[in-house]
Amino acid sequence: MSTSDGLLTYSKEQLEPSSRLLLSFVISYFISLLFALTFQVEFQLKHIVVPSLSTFLLLVYYRVSDEFKDFETDKKFFPDRPIPSGKITLKELGMVLIIVSALSIILNLFFPYAIGEFLAAFIFTFCMGKWFFMESIISKNRLIAFLTHAPVGIFMYGYTEKYLLATYQQHMDVAPLLSLICFILFPGLTWEVLRKTYLPKDEMPGYQIYSTMLGFRGALFFGLFWVVLTVVNNYLMIGYFPVLKAMGLPLLIINLVLSSLILKHAYKPFTDNLKKITEAYMGVHLILPILYLSWIYYVQR
């Protein structure tokens, strides 16, 4: 298989670049529109292009670097994936890492609105790909990996916030900015936990996931913990951004629905895995406020 065919296969089966690009633009759009309404300035669609592309490139780097970290695990448990099956090599993916790194750095040198925050996000993402140079400790414990890798969203979306604030020539305190990041980040952490929580009959001996470490119910309750944090943070965020006040009840209902499904699954499993349900939850939790803000900006004003 040629390099181009291998990259195409890898993109289709593992990388899914279109979904990552869409997510990057949607999040940047949400943050930018929220800032525009908060500061009562004109929303500029062009402002989201650079942070969206930069975040997308960082997400690609994050995902591709995982192939190097997971090579031995994939070879043992997922031999049909592109790397273990030989459809593409780690050397070829190494070139992808070099290209996306160069593109993201060049992009932010030309548009240096948040160069410091970008470099912090890039360095953190790079260190993630190296297990923070503590592979012998982190790689053997998924919970440690979770806790050390989770802050990547703070760096990525903190960069997006700083870039957009600079383009609007505005300033905001750390607390509301961090709360806004957590609004985006916490549902993703819930998804990360629940997608790696299997029924006992589906667990693979030697393959470490949250349910093998915490037990089936323990892993579900760990996922529920992040839902509870999401509810608390949503309350705080709406206090920082009053324009979102009408979203308080709908967002609470969305989180209560997921919480009830998690509890139901814990005591009477009704599906193999909650991954798809959590993906739907993440989508609705983000899209609903975006639609509401768009209605306020384009229709109600």
Phi, psi and chi 1 to 4 in degrees:
 res  aa     phi    psi   chi1   chi2   chi3   chi4
   1 MET       -  132.0 -178.1  176.9  -72.9      -
   2 SER   -70.8  165.0   66.1      -      -      -
   3 THR   -60.6  -42.7  -61.0      -      -      -
   4 SER   -63.8  -41.1   58.5      -      -      -
   5 ASP   -66.0  -39.5  -70.4  -22.4      -      -
   6 GLY   -63.7  -42.4      -      -      -      -
   7 LEU   -65.4  -38.7  -73.9  171.8      -      -
   8 LEU   -64.1  -43.7 -173.6   61.5      -      -
   9 THR   -64.2  -43.9  -60.8      -      -      -
  10 TYR   -63.1  -42.2  175.4   72.4      -      -
  11 SER   -61.9  -40.6  -64.8      -      -      -
  12 LYS   -72.4  -41.7 -178.5  179.6  179.1 -179.6
  13 GLU   -88.9  -30.3  -63.9 -177.9    9.4      -
  14 GLN  -124.8  -48.0  -65.6  -69.3  111.5      -
  15 LEU   -76.9  -42.9 -175.8   58.7      -      -
  16 GLU    48.9   62.5  -60.8  178.6  -22.2      -
  17 PRO   -63.7  -31.8   22.4  -33.6      -      -
  18 SER   -63.9  -40.2   58.0      -      -      -
  19 SER   -68.8  -36.0   62.7      -      -      -
  20 ARG   -69.9  -37.9  -62.6  177.9 -164.5  -81.7
  21 LEU   -67.0  -43.2 -177.6   60.7      -      -
  22 LEU   -61.7  -44.9  177.4   61.7      -      -
  23 LEU   -59.6  -42.4  176.7   65.0      -      -
  24 SER   -62.1  -43.3  -61.1      -      -      -
  25 PHE   -69.4  -39.5  -89.5   93.3      -      -
  26 VAL   -63.7  -44.5  167.0      -      -      -
  27 ILE   -65.9  -43.0  -70.4  174.9      -      -
  28 SER   -64.2  -38.6  -66.7      -      -      -
  29 TYR   -62.0  -45.2  174.0   79.9      -      -
  30 PHE   -60.7  -49.3  167.9   62.9      -      -
  31 ILE   -63.7  -44.2  -64.8  173.5      -      -
  32 SER   -64.9  -44.2 -175.0      -      -      -
  33 LEU   -66.3  -38.5 -173.4   57.0      -      -
  34 LEU   -63.1  -42.2 -179.8   59.2      -      -
  35 PHE   -63.8  -43.2  -75.5  171.5      -      -
  36 ALA   -60.0  -42.9      -      -      -      -
  37 LEU   -72.7  -36.3  -73.0  167.1      -      -
  38 THR   -66.3  -44.3  -61.3      -      -      -
  39 PHE   -91.0   -2.7  -64.3  118.9      -      -
  40 GLN    55.3   52.6  -63.2 -176.7  -21.5      -
  41 VAL  -123.1  169.8  -64.8      -      -      -
  42 GLU   -75.2  131.1 -176.6 -179.9   -3.3      -
  43 PHE   -70.6  131.8  170.6   71.3      -      -
  44 GLN  -117.9  107.4  -63.8  -75.4  -19.5      -
  45 LEU   -61.8  -33.3 -173.6   61.6      -      -
  46 LYS   -63.7  -23.9   63.5 -177.4 -179.4 -179.5
  47 HIS   -66.4  -23.2  -71.0  168.9      -      -
  48 ILE   -87.9   -7.5   74.6  171.4      -      -
  49 VAL   -63.3  -52.9  174.2      -      -      -
  50 VAL   -65.6  -49.8  172.0      -      -      -
  51 PRO   -63.4  -32.4   19.0  -30.7      -      -
  52 SER   -65.8  -47.2  -61.9      -      -      -
  53 LEU   -66.0  -39.1  -69.3  176.3      -      -
  54 SER   -65.3  -44.9  -63.6      -      -      -
  55 THR   -63.6  -40.9  -56.4      -      -      -
  56 PHE   -59.1  -45.9  165.0   68.6      -      -
  57 LEU   -65.1  -36.4  -68.4  169.7      -      -
  58 LEU   -67.2  -38.9  -71.4  171.5      -      -
  59 LEU   -65.0  -38.3  -72.0  172.6      -      -
  60 VAL   -64.8  -44.9  169.8      -      -      -
  61 TYR   -59.7  -45.2 -171.8  101.0      -      -
  62 TYR   -56.8  -49.2  176.2    8.0      -      -
  63 ARG   -69.1  -43.5 -178.4   64.3 -170.4   86.1
  64 VAL   -67.6  -38.8  172.7      -      -      -
  65 SER   -64.3  -25.2   64.1      -      -      -
  66 ASP   -62.7  -28.4  -87.4   -7.2      -      -
  67 GLU   -63.9  -35.0  -58.2  -64.2  -12.7      -
  68 PHE   -70.8  -39.7  -67.3   81.0      -      -
  69 LYS   -71.1  -34.3  -64.7  157.5   61.2  179.7
  70 ASP   -99.9   10.5  -62.1  -21.5      -      -
  71 PHE   -56.0  -50.7  176.9   69.6      -      -
  72 GLU   -66.5  -39.5  -66.9  -61.6  -30.8      -
  73 THR   -64.7  -45.3  -60.2      -      -      -
  74 ASP   -64.7  -37.5  -72.7   -9.8      -      -
  75 LYS   -62.3  -33.6 -172.0  166.7   61.1  173.9
  76 LYS   -85.4  -43.6 -178.7  176.7 -179.8  179.9
  77 PHE  -104.9  -24.0  -64.8  102.4      -      -
  78 PHE  -132.6   64.0  -53.9  103.2      -      -
  79 PRO   -65.8  -14.8   25.0  -35.0      -      -
  80 ASP   -87.1   -6.7  -67.0  -28.3      -      -
  81 ARG   -68.0  158.7  -72.7 -177.5  176.5  176.9
  82 PRO   -53.6  -41.1  -28.9   37.0      -      -
  83 ILE   -70.9  -56.2  -58.5  -62.1      -      -
  84 PRO   -62.5  -30.6  -19.9   31.5      -      -
  85 SER   -81.0   -6.7   63.8      -      -      -
  86 GLY    84.9   10.6      -      -      -      -
  87 LYS   -69.2  -26.5  -64.5  174.1 -176.4  175.7
  88 ILE  -151.1  152.5 -168.4  170.0      -      -
  89 THR  -105.5  161.6   66.5      -      -      -
  90 LEU   -65.5  -30.2  -69.5  177.7      -      -
  91 LYS   -62.9  -42.2 -177.9  178.6  179.5  179.4
  92 GLU   -66.4  -38.9  -69.7  168.1  -29.5      -
  93 LEU   -69.5  -28.7  -72.2 -176.1      -      -
  94 GLY   -61.6  -36.5      -      -      -      -
  95 MET   -66.6  -35.4  -68.7  -57.4  -60.3      -
  96 VAL   -62.1  -42.4  173.2      -      -      -
  97 LEU   -61.6  -41.1  -68.6 -179.6      -      -
  98 ILE   -64.2  -43.0  -67.5  173.6      -      -
  99 ILE   -66.0  -48.7  -68.4  170.4      -      -
 100 VAL   -67.4  -32.2  -62.3      -      -      -
 101 SER   -64.0  -47.9  -61.7      -      -      -
 102 ALA   -62.7  -43.7      -      -      -      -
 103 LEU   -62.6  -44.4  -71.8  175.1      -      -
 104 SER   -67.6  -39.5   62.5      -      -      -
 105 ILE   -67.8  -46.1  -68.2  171.1      -      -
 106 ILE   -60.5  -43.3  -68.7  170.6      -      -
 107 LEU   -57.7  -42.5 -175.9   63.0      -      -
 108 ASN   -83.0  -16.8  -79.3  -86.7      -      -
 109 LEU   -73.2  -34.1  -72.3  175.4      -      -
 110 PHE   -76.4  -30.2  -85.3   98.2      -      -
 111 PHE  -127.0   74.2  -59.7   94.0      -      -
 112 PRO   -85.1   44.9   33.7  -35.2      -      -
 113 TYR   -68.9  -27.5  -72.3   97.8      -      -
 114 ALA  -144.8   51.0      -      -      -      -
 115 ILE   -63.0  -38.0 -171.8   67.4      -      -
 116 GLY   -64.2  -45.2      -      -      -      -
 117 GLU   -67.1  -35.8  -72.6   74.2   11.0      -
 118 PHE   -64.5  -45.9  165.9   75.9      -      -
 119 LEU   -62.2  -37.4  -70.6  174.9      -      -
 120 ALA   -63.2  -43.5      -      -      -      -
 121 ALA   -65.7  -40.6      -      -      -      -
 122 PHE   -65.7  -45.7 -179.9   82.8      -      -
 123 ILE   -63.9  -41.2  -68.3  170.3      -      -
 124 PHE   -64.0  -42.7 -169.9   89.9      -      -
 125 THR   -64.5  -40.9  -53.4      -      -      -
 126 PHE   -60.6  -46.4  172.5   80.9      -      -
 127 CYS   -65.0  -33.6  -69.8      -      -      -
 128 MET   -58.4  -42.5  -78.1  174.2   55.4      -
 129 GLY   -65.6  -15.0      -      -      -      -
 130 LYS  -109.3   15.7  -59.4  -65.6 -176.7 -178.2
 131 TRP    57.4   29.2  -66.7  109.8      -      -
 132 PHE    54.4   28.6  -63.5   98.2      -      -
 133 PHE    60.4   27.7  -54.2   98.8      -      -
 134 MET  -134.4   48.9  -64.5 -176.1  -69.6      -
 135 GLU   -57.6  -40.8 -178.8  176.5   -3.2      -
 136 SER   -62.5  -24.1   61.2      -      -      -
 137 ILE   -95.1  -52.3  -61.5  174.0      -      -
 138 ILE   -74.0  -40.6  -60.7  176.1      -      -
 139 SER   -66.8  -19.1   65.7      -      -      -
 140 LYS   -93.2   -1.7  -64.4  177.8 -179.4  178.4
 141 ASN  -140.0  108.9 -170.0  -55.6      -      -
 142 ARG   -63.5  -30.9 -175.6  171.3  -70.6  -84.4
 143 LEU   -68.4  -40.8  -73.1  175.0      -      -
 144 ILE   -65.3  -40.6  -63.9  177.1      -      -
 145 ALA   -61.4  -42.1      -      -      -      -
 146 PHE   -59.9  -49.0  174.9   86.4      -      -
 147 LEU   -68.4  -33.3  -65.2  173.5      -      -
 148 THR   -81.7  -27.2   53.6      -      -      -
 149 HIS   -90.8  -27.4  -72.4   46.4      -      -
 150 ALA   -54.7  -37.6      -      -      -      -
 151 PRO   -65.0   -5.9  -23.4   35.0      -      -
 152 VAL   -56.9  -34.6   67.5      -      -      -
 153 GLY   -64.3  -33.1      -      -      -      -
 154 ILE   -62.8  -42.0  -63.1  176.0      -      -
 155 PHE   -70.1  -45.8  -73.3   92.0      -      -
 156 MET   -64.1  -50.9  -74.6 -171.7 -175.6      -
 157 TYR   -81.5  -20.8  -57.2  123.5      -      -
 158 GLY   -65.7  -37.9      -      -      -      -
 159 TYR   -62.4  -45.8  153.9   73.3      -      -
 160 THR   -59.5  -44.6  -59.9      -      -      -
 161 GLU   -61.1  -48.0  -71.3  176.9  -25.0      -
 162 LYS   -63.3  -40.4 -179.8   58.3 -175.7  -61.0
 163 TYR   -61.5  -47.4 -173.8   98.2      -      -
 164 LEU   -69.5  -37.7  -67.5  170.5      -      -
 165 LEU   -61.3  -39.2  -76.2  172.6      -      -
 166 ALA   -65.6  -39.9      -      -      -      -
 167 THR   -68.2  -31.0   59.2      -      -      -
 168 TYR   -87.8   -3.5  -76.6  125.0      -      -
 169 GLN    55.4   49.2  -62.3 -178.6  -31.5      -
 170 GLN  -127.9  167.0  -61.1  -69.4  -22.0      -
 171 HIS  -133.0  149.1  172.5   75.8      -      -
 172 MET  -145.2  146.3 -172.0  172.7  -73.1      -
 173 ASP   -67.0  163.8  -68.4  -22.4      -      -
 174 VAL   -65.6  -40.9  172.0      -      -      -
 175 ALA   -58.0  -51.8      -      -      -      -
 176 PRO   -64.9  -34.0   18.0  -30.1      -      -
 177 LEU   -65.9  -41.4  -66.8  176.2      -      -
 178 LEU   -68.0  -38.9 -176.0   58.3      -      -
 179 SER   -63.8  -39.3 -177.6      -      -      -
 180 LEU   -65.1  -39.7  179.7   55.1      -      -
 181 ILE   -61.9  -44.4  -69.7  171.7      -      -
 182 CYS   -64.7  -31.4  -69.3      -      -      -
 183 PHE   -59.8  -37.6  171.8   77.8      -      -
 184 ILE   -80.3  -38.6  -59.7  165.4      -      -
 185 LEU   -79.0  -44.5 -179.7   61.1      -      -
 186 PHE   -59.9  -44.5  -75.0  170.5      -      -
 187 PRO   -60.4  -32.6  -27.4   37.6      -      -
 188 GLY   -67.4  -35.5      -      -      -      -
 189 LEU   -70.1  -35.9  -63.0 -178.8      -      -
 190 THR   -60.1  -45.9  -56.4      -      -      -
 191 TRP   -61.2  -43.4  169.5   79.1      -      -
 192 GLU   -58.6  -42.9  165.4   60.7   22.8      -
 193 VAL   -69.8  -48.1  172.7      -      -      -
 194 LEU   -72.3  -28.1  -64.5 -177.8      -      -
 195 ARG   -72.7  -20.2   78.1 -175.2 -178.4   98.0
 196 LYS  -107.7   29.2  -66.9  -73.3 -172.8 -179.7
 197 THR  -118.9  110.2  -62.2      -      -      -
 198 TYR  -108.0  158.6  -63.0  170.0      -      -
 199 LEU   -64.2  148.0  -66.9  170.8      -      -
 200 PRO   -52.3  -36.4  -29.1   36.4      -      -
 201 LYS   -69.9  -19.4   67.7  179.4 -178.3   63.5
 202 ASP   -98.1   -6.7  -64.5  -32.9      -      -
 203 GLU   -70.3  144.2  -67.2  175.9   -8.1      -
 204 MET  -104.2  121.6  -64.3  175.9  -76.5      -
 205 PRO   -54.2  126.9  -25.6   35.1      -      -
 206 GLY    94.1  -14.1      -      -      -      -
 207 TYR   -97.5  110.3 -178.9   55.5      -      -
 208 GLN   -82.2  120.6 -168.7 -180.0   83.8      -
 209 ILE  -133.2  178.8   53.5  177.3      -      -
 210 TYR   -65.7  -36.2  -61.2  103.5      -      -
 211 SER   -72.3  -25.9   50.6      -      -      -
 212 THR   -76.8  -24.0   59.9      -      -      -
 213 MET   -90.7  -40.1  -61.5 -170.1   69.2      -
 214 LEU  -107.2   -5.5  -58.4  172.6      -      -
 215 GLY    85.9  159.2      -      -      -      -
 216 PHE   -58.8  -53.4  176.1   65.2      -      -
 217 ARG   -70.1  -36.6  -71.9  179.9  179.6  172.3
 218 GLY   -60.4  -40.5      -      -      -      -
 219 ALA   -67.8  -39.5      -      -      -      -
 220 LEU   -64.4  -40.1  -70.9  174.5      -      -
 221 PHE   -68.8  -30.3  -68.8  148.6      -      -
 222 PHE   -65.6  -41.0 -174.5   44.2      -      -
 223 GLY   -64.2  -40.5      -      -      -      -
 224 LEU   -63.3  -33.1 -177.5   60.3      -      -
 225 PHE   -56.3  -41.4  167.2   76.7      -      -
 226 TRP   -73.1  -27.6  -67.9  102.2      -      -
 227 VAL   -67.3  -42.6  179.6      -      -      -
 228 VAL   -62.0  -43.6  173.0      -      -      -
 229 LEU   -61.7  -35.9  -75.4 -174.0      -      -
 230 THR   -62.3  -43.5  -61.2      -      -      -
 231 VAL   -61.6  -46.3  171.8      -      -      -
 232 VAL   -62.3  -46.0  173.6      -      -      -
 233 ASN   -65.9  -36.7 -179.9   69.3      -      -
 234 ASN   -59.8  -40.3  -75.0   -6.3      -      -
 235 TYR   -61.4  -44.5  174.4   78.9      -      -
 236 LEU   -66.2  -43.6  -64.8  174.2      -      -
 237 MET   -62.2  -41.8 -176.4 -174.1   69.0      -
 238 ILE   -64.7  -30.9  -70.0  170.7      -      -
 239 GLY   -66.5  -35.8      -      -      -      -
 240 TYR   -76.2  -31.8  -66.9  129.9      -      -
 241 PHE  -124.5   82.3  -60.6   96.1      -      -
 242 PRO   -57.3  -21.4  -24.4   34.8      -      -
 243 VAL   -62.0  -19.6   69.5      -      -      -
 244 LEU   -95.1    9.3  -72.5  169.9      -      -
 245 LYS   -55.0  -40.2 -175.0  177.1 -179.7  178.8
 246 ALA   -66.9  -14.8      -      -      -      -
 247 MET   -86.1   -5.7  -73.8  -70.7   94.9      -
 248 GLY   -57.2  -53.5      -      -      -      -
 249 LEU   -68.5  -47.1 -177.8   58.3      -      -
 250 PRO   -58.5  -41.2  -25.8   34.9      -      -
 251 LEU   -67.2  -37.2  -70.1  174.5      -      -
 252 LEU   -63.3  -43.1  177.1   61.3      -      -
 253 ILE   -62.3  -42.9  -68.4  172.9      -      -
 254 ILE   -59.2  -43.8  -67.7  168.0      -      -
 255 ASN   -71.0  -34.5  -77.4  -76.7      -      -
 256 LEU   -67.7  -36.8  -71.4  176.8      -      -
 257 VAL   -63.3  -47.8  168.7      -      -      -
 258 LEU   -63.2  -40.7  179.8   61.9      -      -
 259 SER   -60.2  -42.9  -61.9      -      -      -
 260 SER   -64.8  -36.8   66.0      -      -      -
 261 LEU   -69.1  -37.9  -69.2  174.0      -      -
 262 ILE   -63.3  -45.9  -67.8  173.1      -      -
 263 LEU   -65.0  -40.9  -69.7  171.6      -      -
 264 LYS   -61.5  -44.3  179.0 -179.6  178.4 -179.3
 265 HIS   -66.0  -31.9 -169.3   55.7      -      -
 266 ALA   -65.9  -35.5      -      -      -      -
 267 TYR  -106.3  -18.0  -68.0   97.6      -      -
 268 LYS  -151.1   81.8 -169.8  175.7 -179.4  179.9
 269 PRO   -52.4  132.9  -26.1   36.1      -      -
 270 PHE  -120.7    0.6   58.6   89.2      -      -
 271 THR  -155.7  166.2 -176.1      -      -      -
 272 ASP   -68.6  -35.6  -68.6  -23.1      -      -
 273 ASN  -159.3  147.5 -175.2  -90.4      -      -
 274 LEU   -93.1   14.0  -67.4  178.7      -      -
 275 LYS   -57.9  -51.3  177.3 -177.2  176.2 -179.3
 276 LYS   -66.6  -37.6  -69.2 -176.0  178.5  179.5
 277 ILE   -63.7  -41.3  -69.4  173.7      -      -
 278 THR   -69.2  -34.3  -45.6      -      -      -
 279 GLU   -63.4  -41.1  -73.2  174.2  -10.5      -
 280 ALA   -64.1  -41.0      -      -      -      -
 281 TYR   -60.1  -47.0  154.8   77.0      -      -
 282 MET   -59.3  -44.4  -76.8 -163.0  -52.6      -
 283 GLY   -63.1  -47.9      -      -      -      -
 284 VAL   -66.2  -39.5  175.0      -      -      -
 285 HIS   -62.4  -30.0 -165.1  -92.3      -      -
 286 LEU   -93.6  -42.8  179.2   60.4      -      -
 287 ILE   -70.1  -36.7  -66.0  -60.5      -      -
 288 LEU   -58.9  -49.7 -167.9   60.7      -      -
 289 PRO   -62.7  -33.4  -23.0   34.6      -      -
 290 ILE   -64.1  -45.0  -69.7  175.2      -      -
 291 LEU   -63.0  -39.5  -67.1  175.6      -      -
 292 TYR   -65.2  -46.1  174.5   69.5      -      -
 293 LEU   -64.6  -38.1  -67.7  179.0      -      -
 294 SER   -64.1  -39.8  -62.2      -      -      -
 295 TRP   -63.7  -42.8  177.8   73.6      -      -
 296 ILE   -62.6  -45.4  -69.7  178.6      -      -
 297 TYR   -72.6  -45.1 -173.4   83.5      -      -
 298 TYR   -94.3  -18.5  -67.2  107.7      -      -
 299 VAL  -117.0  -50.3  178.8      -      -      -
 300 GLN   -77.7  -29.6 -166.1  178.9   51.2      -
 301 ARG   -62.4      -  -75.9 -155.4  -40.1  166.3
